[in-house]
């Protein structure tokens, strides 16, 4: 055996083997059927979470002194376009959020109406898909209150959030969640962070907080809420900007 | 204390005395099957994990931690040959990682159940009082330091350091990877919260997950080096077919153990570890 196995052969063999394996992994990762196989993991995780989670099980809430010194901004910090600039100049006095799609009573809510509704304040942790976390205090209206007023149809399986920030690929940011998360007590449309009106970099005037999922689900600059039976017809069809653009999971509970 | 099998009473299935040079059945099918499934799962998870680390290469302690907070350590950027996929793609790395997490967790659970039922743990991993005696432990440490491998009957059972390492990895590190990994999930945290409380927060848990994965990587390196030193052909065969050739005793026969592996590999390692004990081993 020692005659066959020289150091050069061994090191070369390991390097070549590792190289083949790695490029094999890359090729596998690009193969559609293999990707579909990997994605069964997402289905399994979504199923497991929905099985184990009480529908109203809360994400942890923190004390004020446990907050991050600075709640950083990520993604869009200043939406492009004249429309948003005009709204910003008028302090969002004319910002209207229609709730439409598969609903019995489509209607639009002004920021004044939204701020006058019963509010919920929660100090929660924001977990980015990249791995960082930050804790902040959010105040806003429970999404359920808006949905109840609009009367969401039983056929609607998803709630979609259309946003005001255009992305580099030319489409607008959007996100979607299922009906369970939509009526969860901590799912709010926040207009304040750490007791101040939401700054532009954090999604002024209104952002989604869906606390049992990762950061990219927390849509900022929400300008329309739509109830739909399927996500297929929307943008790339995968239910969110990052889902369409880069293949991130639609269910971002882990 | 349970009555443990006498060390040297065979590997997983051999009960009778084995003779040097004899081919015996050492590893049973469930062990071999899990070994290779787990090897693939762990390699994929380690390498896709390094890609996930590249997305935010900073580790913090506490409940939170982001760019403006102070990390206790910033791991290096891991190069393409060490990551899955080889070029930056966090979404795809997560698909690999979270799919093979199921392979890893289901595989480990299945192996645990089978190994309790078929008494693999009890026969092969139970530490005896004799093995734990300080003199025996010290002798085993010395044997390891001098890269002196067990021969004959002794080669069929795990030695005491090996047992303790396997126990620590199987019942400590691997379950810790699962618990710490699950606890990074905001959805799971809403179900089960005490692991995060125990760790002191999510940023701490992420650090624990990373450090524990480093320990697993270290285990793999040592494991592979020892396989190479103990005779890669015989060791790998025993984990594929189950058949293991009982190593001859170097004192009794003409072939010294170290000739079982490439001299070019064994000599530098021997010089490194066994400088003092050279006379004893030869």
Interface residues (C-beta under 8 A of the other chain):
Chain A: X1 X2 X5 X6 X7 X10 X18 X19 X22 X23 X25 X26 X29 X35 X37 X38 X39 X40 X41 X42 X44 X45 X49 X52 X53 X54 X57 X58 X59 X60 X62 X66 X68 X69 X70 X72 X125 X127 X128 X129 X130 X131 X132 X133 X134 X135 X211 X212 X213 X214 X242 X246 X247 X248 X249 X253 X254
Chain B: X44 X47 X52 X53 X55 X56 X58 X63 X64 X65 X66 X67 X68 X69 X80 X81 X84 X85 X86 X87 X89 X90 X91 X92 X94 X95 X96 X98 X99 X100 X101 X102 X182 X184 X185 X186 X187 X188 X189 X190 X191 X193 X196 X202 X203 X206 X232 X233 X259 X260 X261 X262 X263 X264 X265
